[in-house]
Amino acid sequence: MEEIKKLQDKIDQLEKKIDNKFLFHNHGGNGDQRIQLGDLQELIEVVSAVPTNIPRDFAEQFKIYRNSTTYRFYWHDGTGWRYATGT
């Protein structure tokens, strides 16, 4: 029972992060917020090797690749992995 409570607490914390951290674009520029890479690391898997698998579900379609000098955001578009490089 205690482990279920801990898992539910973690889910609640992540849902709050989603509500508070993601970009909500209103096309007027007044309500825009930046998304910090560090905030996504708890929601999207961080990997140290380029992804090659075929995603089984929505969450597996996104990866943050990080090694000592390179940062990339990977997504699978149904035909293969694509990425954008960060700094």
DAVEN-V146199 format. One record per backbone hydrogen bond with DSSP energy under -0.5 kcal/mol. CO is the residue of the C=O (numbers start at 1). NH is the residue of the N-H. Records with the same first field share a line. If there is no record, write none. Layout:
# DAVEN-V146199
CO = NH + NH
This chain:
# DAVEN-V146199
1 = 5
2 = 6
3 = 7
4 = 8
5 = 9
6 = 10
7 = 11
8 = 12
9 = 13
10 = 14
11 = 15
12 = 16
13 = 17
14 = 18
15 = 19
16 = 20
17 = 21
18 = 22
23 = 25
34 = 36
36 = 39 + 40
37 = 40 + 41
39 = 42
40 = 43 + 44
45 = 47 + 64
47 = 66
53 = 55
57 = 60
58 = 61
59 = 62
61 = 76
62 = 45
63 = 65 + 74
64 = 47
65 = 72
70 = 67
71 = 86
72 = 65 + 74
73 = 84
74 = 63
75 = 77 + 82
80 = 77
82 = 75
84 = 73
86 = 71
